[in-house]
């Protein structure tokens, strides 16, 4: 059995224009000082250029070497934004256009093609870096029809998932060629947002071995899904892990849907680690039980706390929750060293 690796930090929420958040090396120096052992890298050209990485082993080695000098490694590359752009419903065209390069905005066809190319580059770059997993979003074609009113036309959901699978299948094959698991963060706003939708997709891609899960319990708490039972059901497909807290406090005015409120005023809110309601002791226990092979990665989001405080507290929180897996059973001291030939005698069968 393996001990979970960590703590690691997802950098997306910490990128900025001022030091130490303005360059990858400055971020690495800052994260290392907080006690992080790895970084999950957004593939934003300000930090990491996917196209260059896919073409140049030297570039990948230079990035890995720089991080190693700060006592860090890469846990996974992230293409959340590119994955989102692989499948965008027209209702969200304008809002998601900001994720694309300037020259592609207003051109959904070109934007989708760019996203597909980026994802292929991510498979190659992950292989060059020696990574085992990659994290992304699925994108969404059916999300606007989540609630069954007005009544959905028969076959709409099936058609949406068939198209989603058609777009992702060659990318999954590319990740298979690279020997890397593609892990979808099951997230509201994505067509893959819970176990049922993941299973729909898995069936549509013929149970592709590289179609896996980035487990983030915060999204499940806000949906009121049993996030512990989820691990029991899907542990064989969980290959990445975001450690993110949340709370759900419904009242007489609002519940899961949140009444169009902003994050501070919603019944369900993301919180810094330890400030929410998620039972991380049970989660880390299940991860150890099922021999989770990857990193415990802090994705910091909180409606209240300052991000730098959340990052500092998060490293210690994860470190304190990682279970160092024992190499022997706790009751080995009582092993009577019975020989196979004596088993029948013990059972009264001799």
C-alpha positions in Angstrom: 0.0 0.0 0.0 1.1 3.6 -0.7 1.0 6.7 1.5 -0.7 9.7 -0.2 1.8 12.3 -1.4 1.5 15.9 -0.2 0.9 18.6 0.5 0.7 20.0 -3.0 -0.8 23.3 -4.2 -2.9 24.2 -7.2 -1.6 27.6 -8.4 -4.7 28.8 -10.4 -6.1 30.9 -7.5 -2.7 32.5 -6.7 -1.5 33.8 -10.0 -1.1 37.6 -10.1 0.8 40.6 -11.3 2.8 41.3 -8.2 5.6 39.2 -6.5 5.6 36.5 -5.3 2.6 35.6 -7.5 3.9 36.9 -10.8 6.2 34.1 -12.0 6.4 30.4 -11.6 9.8 30.6 -9.8 8.5 33.2 -7.4 5.4 31.1 -6.7 7.6 28.1 -6.3 9.8 29.9 -3.7 6.7 31.1 -1.8 5.0 27.7 -1.9 8.1 25.8 -0.8 8.5 28.2 2.2 5.0 27.2 3.3 5.9 23.5 3.3 4.4 22.4 0.0 6.1 19.5 -1.8 4.5 19.8 -5.3 2.6 22.2 -7.5 -0.4 21.5 -9.7 0.4 23.8 -12.7 -2.3 25.6 -14.7 -1.2 25.6 -18.3 -1.3 29.3 -18.6 1.5 30.8 -20.7 2.5 33.1 -17.8 3.5 29.9 -15.9 3.8 27.0 -18.4 3.6 27.0 -22.2 2.0 23.8 -23.3 2.9 24.1 -27.0 6.6 24.5 -26.1 6.5 21.7 -23.6 5.0 19.3 -26.2 7.8 20.1 -28.6 10.8 20.5 -26.2 12.2 18.0 -23.7 14.7 20.7 -22.7 11.9 23.1 -21.7 10.3 20.4 -19.6 13.6 19.5 -18.0 14.3 23.2 -17.2 10.9 23.6 -15.5 11.4 20.4 -13.5 14.9 21.4 -12.6 13.9 24.9 -11.4 11.2 23.4 -9.2 13.6 20.8 -7.8 15.9 23.6 -6.7 13.1 24.8 -4.5 12.3 21.3 -3.2 9.2 20.9 -5.4 7.9 18.7 -8.2 4.9 18.8 -10.5 1.9 16.8 -9.2 -0.2 17.3 -12.4 -0.7 19.8 -15.2 -4.1 21.4 -15.4 -6.1 22.2 -18.6 -9.4 23.1 -16.8 -9.9 26.1 -19.1 -9.1 24.3 -22.3 -11.3 21.4 -21.3 -14.1 23.8 -20.7 -13.7 25.3 -24.1 -13.8 21.9 -25.8 -17.6 21.9 -25.4 -19.4 25.2 -24.8 -23.2 25.6 -25.1 -24.1 28.7 -27.1 -25.7 30.2 -24.1 -22.3 30.5 -22.5 -20.3 31.6 -25.6 -19.7 35.2 -24.4 -18.9 34.3 -20.8 -16.4 31.6 -21.7 -14.8 33.6 -24.6 -12.5 35.2 -22.0 -10.8 31.8 -21.5 -9.6 31.8 -25.2 -6.7 33.7 -26.8 -7.7 37.1 -28.0 -7.5 36.2 -31.7 -10.0 33.4 -31.3 -12.7 35.2 -29.4 -16.0 35.4 -31.2 -15.1 32.3 -33.2 -16.5 29.2 -31.4 -15.2 26.8 -34.1 -11.7 28.0 -34.0 -11.8 28.2 -30.2 -12.8 24.5 -30.0 -10.1 23.5 -32.3 -7.5 25.4 -30.2 -8.8 23.7 -27.1 -8.4 20.2 -28.7 -4.9 21.0 -29.8 -4.0 22.2 -26.3 -5.3 19.0 -24.8 -3.3 16.9 -27.2 -0.2 18.9 -26.3 -1.0 18.3 -22.6 -0.8 14.5 -23.1 2.7 14.8 -24.7 3.9 17.4 -22.1 2.7 15.2 -19.2 4.7 12.3 -20.7 7.8 14.4 -21.1 7.5 15.4 -17.4 7.0 11.8 -16.3 3.6 12.5 -14.8 1.0 9.8 -14.2 -2.2 12.0 -14.2 -3.6 15.1 -15.7 -6.6 17.2 -14.5 -9.3 19.0 -16.6 -12.9 19.9 -17.0 -15.2 18.1 -19.4 -17.0 21.1 -20.8 -20.8 21.2 -21.1 -23.5 20.9 -23.8 -26.4 19.7 -21.6 -25.9 21.8 -18.5 -28.5 24.5 -19.4 -31.1 21.6 -19.3 -30.1 20.3 -15.9 -33.5 20.9 -14.3 -36.2 18.9 -16.2 -38.5 21.9 -16.8 -39.4 22.7 -19.5 -39.6 19.1 -20.3 -36.5 18.0 -22.2 -37.0 16.7 -25.7 -36.5 12.9 -25.8 -32.9 12.1 -26.7 -31.4 15.5 -25.9 -29.2 14.3 -23.0 -28.1 11.2 -25.0 -27.2 13.4 -28.0 -25.2 15.8 -25.8 -23.2 13.0 -24.2 -22.6 11.3 -27.5 -21.2 14.5 -28.9 -19.1 15.0 -25.8 -17.7 11.5 -26.1 -17.0 12.1 -29.8 -14.9 15.2 -29.0 -13.0 13.6 -26.1 -12.4 10.1 -27.5 -9.3 11.0 -29.6 -7.9 13.0 -26.7 -8.4 10.1 -24.3 -6.6 7.9 -26.9 -3.7 10.4 -26.9 -3.4 10.3 -23.2 -3.5 6.5 -23.4 -0.6 6.6 -25.9 1.3 8.8 -23.4 0.5 6.5 -20.4 -1.3 9.3 -18.5 -4.7 9.2 -16.8 -7.0 12.0 -17.7 -8.9 13.1 -14.6 -12.1 15.1 -14.9 -13.0 17.3 -12.0 -16.7 16.6 -11.4 -18.0 20.1 -11.1 -21.3 22.0 -11.4 -21.3 23.8 -14.8 -19.8 20.7 -16.4 -21.7 17.9 -18.0 -19.7 15.6 -15.8 -20.6 16.8 -12.3 -21.6 13.7 -10.3 -21.5 9.9 -10.4 -24.5 9.5 -12.7 -23.1 11.9 -15.3 -19.6 10.3 -15.1 -21.2 6.9 -15.7 -23.1 8.3 -18.7 -19.8 9.6 -20.2 -17.9 6.4 -19.3 -20.4 4.3 -21.2 -20.3 6.7 -24.2 -16.5 6.3 -24.4 -16.7 2.5 -24.0 -15.3 2.6 -20.5 -12.0 4.1 -21.7 -9.2 3.2 -19.2 -7.9 6.8 -19.2 -11.2 8.4 -18.4 -10.8 9.0 -14.7 -11.8 11.3 -11.8 -10.4 14.3 -10.0 -12.1 13.9 -6.6 -13.1 17.2 -5.0 -15.6 16.7 -2.0 -16.5 20.4 -1.9 -18.6 20.1 -5.0 -20.4 17.0 -3.7 -21.2 18.6 -0.4 -22.9 21.5 -2.2 -24.9 19.0 -4.2 -25.8 17.1 -1.1 -24.1 14.0 -2.5 -22.6 11.4 -0.2 -18.9 12.2 -0.8 -17.7 9.2 1.3 -19.8 6.6 -0.4 -18.6 8.1 -3.7 -15.1 7.0 -2.9 -16.4 3.5 -2.1 -18.1 3.3 -5.5 -15.5 5.0 -7.8 -12.2 4.6 -6.0 -10.7 2.6 -9.0 -11.3 5.7 -11.2 -10.1 8.3 -8.7 -6.6 9.3 -9.8 -6.4 12.9 -8.6 -7.5 14.7 -5.4 -8.4 18.3 -4.6 -8.5 19.0 -0.9 -11.1 21.7 -0.7 -13.6 22.5 2.1 -17.2 23.7 1.9 -20.3 24.3 4.0 -24.0 23.9 3.3 -26.4 25.8 5.6 -29.9 25.9 4.2 -32.6 28.0 5.8 -36.2 29.0 5.2 -35.2 31.2 2.2 -32.7 29.2 0.1 -31.1 25.8 -0.4 -29.0 24.1 -3.0 -29.8 26.6 -5.8 -28.7 29.6 -3.8 -31.3 32.2 -5.1 -28.8 33.7 -7.5 -26.8 35.0 -4.5 -23.1 35.7 -4.6 -20.7 33.4 -2.8 -20.9 35.1 0.6 -24.7 34.9 0.7 -25.3 31.4 -0.6 -26.4 28.5 1.6 -23.5 26.5 0.1 -20.1 28.1 0.2 -16.5 27.1 -0.4 -14.3 27.5 2.7 -10.7 27.3 3.7 -9.5 23.9 5.0 -10.9 23.3 8.4 -13.4 26.1 8.3 -16.1 24.0 6.5 -18.1 20.8 7.2 -16.3 18.2 5.2 -15.0 15.2 7.2 -11.4 15.0 5.9 -10.3 12.5 8.5 -12.8 10.0 6.9 -11.8 11.0 3.4 -8.0 10.5 4.0 -8.8 7.2 5.7 -10.7 6.0 2.7 -7.9 7.2 0.4 -5.4 5.2 2.4 -7.8 2.1 2.5 -8.1 2.1 -1.3 -4.4 2.8 -1.9 -4.9 6.1 -3.7 -1.7 6.6 -5.8 -1.5 10.4 -6.1 -1.1 13.8 -4.5 -3.3 15.6 -1.9 -3.6 19.0 -3.7 -5.0 22.1 -2.0 -7.3 24.0 -4.2 -8.0 27.1 -2.2 -11.3 28.9 -2.5 -13.1 30.6 0.3 -15.9 33.2 0.5 -14.3 34.8 3.6 -10.6 34.2 4.3 -7.6 35.8 2.7 -5.9 33.5 0.2 -2.4 33.8 1.7 -3.8 32.7 5.1 -5.6 29.8 3.4 -2.5 28.6 1.7 -0.4 28.8 4.8 -3.0 26.9 6.9 -3.7 24.4 4.1 -0.2 23.0 4.0 -0.2 22.1 7.6 -3.8 20.8 7.4 -3.0 18.4 4.7 0.2 17.3 6.3 -1.6 16.5 9.5 -4.3 14.5 7.7 -2.0 12.3 5.5 -2.1 8.8 6.9 1.3 7.1 6.7 0.3 3.6 5.7 1.6 0.9 7.9 3.9 -1.8 6.4 2.4 -4.5 8.6 -0.8 -5.4 10.4 -1.3 -3.9 13.8 -1.8 -7.4 15.4 1.2 -9.0 13.8 2.7 -9.3 17.3 0.1 -11.9 18.1 0.8 -14.1 15.0 1.2 -17.6 16.2 3.1 -18.6 13.0 0.8 -21.5 12.4 2.0 -23.8 9.5 -0.4 -24.7 6.7 -0.3 -28.3 7.7 -1.7 -27.4 11.1 -4.8 -25.5 9.7 -6.9 -28.7 9.4 -6.0 -29.6 13.0 -7.0 -26.2 14.3 -10.4 -26.5 12.5 -10.9 -30.0 14.0 -10.8 -31.6 10.5 -7.7 -33.8 11.1 
